Amino acid sequence: MFRKNSFLLFIVCILVLSLLGGCAQQPPEEAPEDQVQEAADGEKSTDVVVVGGGLAGLSAAISAADNGAKVILVEKMPFTGGSSMLSGGGLLGAETHVQEREGIVETKDDLEAYWYEQQAYSSSPEGFPDKEWVRMIIDEAPSTIKFIEDNGVEFRRPSAFYPETKDRLHFPVEGGGAGLTGPLADSAKEKGVEILLQTTATELIEKDGSVVGIKAEDKNGKTIAVNAKAVILANGGFAQNKDLMAHRVPAAQTHYSVSGKGNVGDGYKMAEALGADFYEEDWIIGLRAYAVEGSSELNGLSWTTGLYTTLEGERFVNENYPYSPLYNTLADKGIEEYFLIFDQTMEGAVTPGIEQGVVFKGESIEELAAASGMNPEKLKATIERYNALAKKGKDEDFNKEPELMVPLTEGTLYALKVKTTQMGTMGGVMTTKLMEVLNQSGQTIPGLYAVGEMANRPFYGRVYVSGSALQIAATTGRIAGAAAAK
Ligand SMILES: Cc1cc2nc3c(=O)[nH]c(=O)nc-3n(C[C@H](O)[C@H](O)[C@H](O)COP(=O)(O)OP(=O)(O)OC[C@H]3O[C@@H](n4cnc5c(N)ncnc54)[C@H](O)[C@@H]3O)c2cc1C
């Protein structure tokens, strides 16, 4: 048993690390001097200004430069990257040249079918996902993978996220998400894009109904205007803004977010002030769970599919659900924290977990309940029922696969407390397929574009598809950059 659990944990750690690939990165606290804006007269002019330097913004900036535009990109943090840099760096795609090179066969139709299989896990709001948008991303993905490669990223052999899925996730050879955004930032600079760090866009400048630039604030609080023929909002979502979360996705407002700290919905405020139309049914890019910041072993452990209970000690889900539907179950049931219960695991994870107060242990169910605060009767009933179903080889309560119903019978019992966790938002402004922002009358707002998490709602019902967010960011950025440069 011990060996089986340890092996499972090892596999899960790899999965988690591939998803949370860049988390160990320590971004700089100050931007290099030459990338903090210096506009003595408080004004700059360019063809295209991009707000936000994640994957969507960098792709947009490069694409606009490739199409002959002079480009300025403003980023509020002392570094480019956003959530994209923190991500595992996997972009989905079918019929890409990288898959062809590696002999992997998956058609666009296969990928589209998988996308909808995933959506079926949770009920979708009326009209979501929008089939045309989903197909657009799938059709454009091969060109986007090529675009990223042409801008300095080498892809390794695509891989599957879950064993049963196809080898469709394109990861850079090194560095997770930072292995995408680092080379793209370098490429943007080589192509003449001026990147201004620690520069926060605060409002759009409008003239005669068209957007003609932005106002921004530098790190000293000085306001500058960047005049431009077009503005591309690539600010990411609002996962780090408690008020916007409470307003737009109340079910998720207290959940822990591992997204970029700059993702506080600035783009929402800027677009709203100009009368942009927003999707109404915002939702969350959910993650499985998170235990402790910076502990890959504990976070790997939190992804194992043992017995999950509420803080009271009651089982509530098929623990082997993919992470996005699992997140939806947690959100629907109002669960902010829960326990993963196990009887044997890697000592390496348990010891620091006990020290950090997130792993509890007991030599009996009663002792474990006393240590963790669970209700002893409920926990006893839960474990006995779980063990009985495991013995029977059929999970009559939540339909988990029989081979994953491992009874809890081996000596000391442990409970790891984990947080319901999200990594971004689904929402944003309505746009055309060229990513031009629409107003409430359904007309384009001339000069204004939105990309990435700022405009990702039509692609999903309520279930996130692994590798889709980065693909959406890069593809919508690439499209908007080219359109804005014209
Ligand atoms: C831990 C983690 C793992 C993930 N793993 C994957 C994965 O493997 N595959 C996948 O497809 N997706 C993954 N995702 C989701 C994906 O990374 C994001 O949805 C995607 O990167 C969003 O890209 P973006 O460019 O729209 O936003 P971001 O990358 O977040 O960039 C937005 C940028 O805008 C900046 N900004 C915000 N406001 C302003 C302002 N007013 N002025 C100037 N700058 C501003 C922010 O600081 C930020 O740098 C993951 C997310 C996280 C957090």
The ligand as a MOL file (V3000), in Angstrom:
LIG
                    3D

  0  0  0     0  0            999 V3000
M  V30 BEGIN CTAB
M  V30 COUNTS 53 58 0 0 0
M  V30 BEGIN ATOM
M  V30 1 C -0.5120 28.9810 -11.3280 0
M  V30 2 C -1.2060 29.0210 -12.6570 0
M  V30 3 C -1.0530 27.9520 -13.5330 0
M  V30 4 C -1.6660 27.9950 -14.7980 0
M  V30 5 N -1.3870 27.0030 -15.7070 0
M  V30 6 C -1.8730 27.0900 -16.9630 0
M  V30 7 C -1.4490 26.1910 -17.9900 0
M  V30 8 O -0.5600 25.3560 -17.8150 0
M  V30 9 N -2.0410 26.3120 -19.2130 0
M  V30 10 C -2.9490 27.2680 -19.4920 0
M  V30 11 O -3.4490 27.3270 -20.6220 0
M  V30 12 N -3.3200 28.1920 -18.5670 0
M  V30 13 C -2.7850 28.1290 -17.3210 0
M  V30 14 N -3.1350 29.0750 -16.3820 0
M  V30 15 C -4.0500 30.1700 -16.7770 0
M  V30 16 C -3.2970 31.1610 -17.6550 0
M  V30 17 O -1.9670 31.2860 -17.1850 0
M  V30 18 C -3.9410 32.5600 -17.6970 0
M  V30 19 O -5.3180 32.4870 -17.9360 0
M  V30 20 C -3.3040 33.3760 -18.8220 0
M  V30 21 O -1.9050 33.3630 -18.6430 0
M  V30 22 C -3.8090 34.8110 -18.8580 0
M  V30 23 O -2.9870 35.5320 -19.7380 0
M  V30 24 P -3.1790 37.1080 -19.8790 0
M  V30 25 O -2.0480 37.5810 -20.7090 0
M  V30 26 O -4.5600 37.4070 -20.2940 0
M  V30 27 O -3.0320 37.6530 -18.4020 0
M  V30 28 P -1.7360 37.7390 -17.4780 0
M  V30 29 O -0.7040 36.7750 -17.8980 0
M  V30 30 O -2.1830 37.6710 -16.0820 0
M  V30 31 O -1.1750 39.1940 -17.7990 0
M  V30 32 C -1.8640 40.3640 -17.4250 0
M  V30 33 C -0.8210 41.4220 -17.1230 0
M  V30 34 O -1.4380 42.7040 -17.0700 0
M  V30 35 C -0.8160 43.4300 -16.0280 0
M  V30 36 N -1.7050 44.5360 -15.6650 0
M  V30 37 C -2.8960 44.4620 -15.0390 0
M  V30 38 N -3.4390 45.6840 -14.9180 0
M  V30 39 C -2.5670 46.5580 -15.4770 0
M  V30 40 C -2.5560 47.9760 -15.6320 0
M  V30 41 N -3.5580 48.7550 -15.1930 0
M  V30 42 N -1.4970 48.5590 -16.2520 0
M  V30 43 C -0.4530 47.7960 -16.6920 0
M  V30 44 N -0.4090 46.4590 -16.5520 0
M  V30 45 C -1.4590 45.8450 -15.9560 0
M  V30 46 C -0.6040 42.3980 -14.9520 0
M  V30 47 O 0.3370 42.8130 -14.0010 0
M  V30 48 C -0.1430 41.2140 -15.7830 0
M  V30 49 O 1.2620 41.2110 -15.9510 0
M  V30 50 C -2.5070 29.0860 -15.1400 0
M  V30 51 C -2.6650 30.1560 -14.2550 0
M  V30 52 C -2.0010 30.1340 -13.0350 0
M  V30 53 C -2.1310 31.3230 -12.1240 0
M  V30 END ATOM
M  V30 BEGIN BOND
M  V30 1 1 1 2
M  V30 2 1 2 3
M  V30 3 2 2 52
M  V30 4 2 3 4
M  V30 5 1 4 5
M  V30 6 1 4 50
M  V30 7 2 5 6
M  V30 8 1 6 7
M  V30 9 1 6 13
M  V30 10 2 7 8
M  V30 11 1 7 9
M  V30 12 1 9 10
M  V30 13 2 10 11
M  V30 14 1 10 12
M  V30 15 2 12 13
M  V30 16 1 13 14
M  V30 17 1 14 15
M  V30 18 1 14 50
M  V30 19 1 15 16
M  V30 20 1 16 17
M  V30 21 1 16 18
M  V30 22 1 18 19
M  V30 23 1 18 20
M  V30 24 1 20 21
M  V30 25 1 20 22
M  V30 26 1 22 23
M  V30 27 1 23 24
M  V30 28 2 24 25
M  V30 29 1 24 26
M  V30 30 1 24 27
M  V30 31 1 27 28
M  V30 32 2 28 29
M  V30 33 1 28 30
M  V30 34 1 28 31
M  V30 35 1 31 32
M  V30 36 1 32 33
M  V30 37 1 33 34
M  V30 38 1 33 48
M  V30 39 1 34 35
M  V30 40 1 35 36
M  V30 41 1 35 46
M  V30 42 1 36 37
M  V30 43 1 36 45
M  V30 44 2 37 38
M  V30 45 1 38 39
M  V30 46 1 39 40
M  V30 47 2 39 45
M  V30 48 1 40 41
M  V30 49 2 40 42
M  V30 50 1 42 43
M  V30 51 2 43 44
M  V30 52 1 44 45
M  V30 53 1 46 47
M  V30 54 1 46 48
M  V30 55 1 48 49
M  V30 56 2 50 51
M  V30 57 1 51 52
M  V30 58 1 52 53
M  V30 END BOND
M  V30 END CTAB
M  END
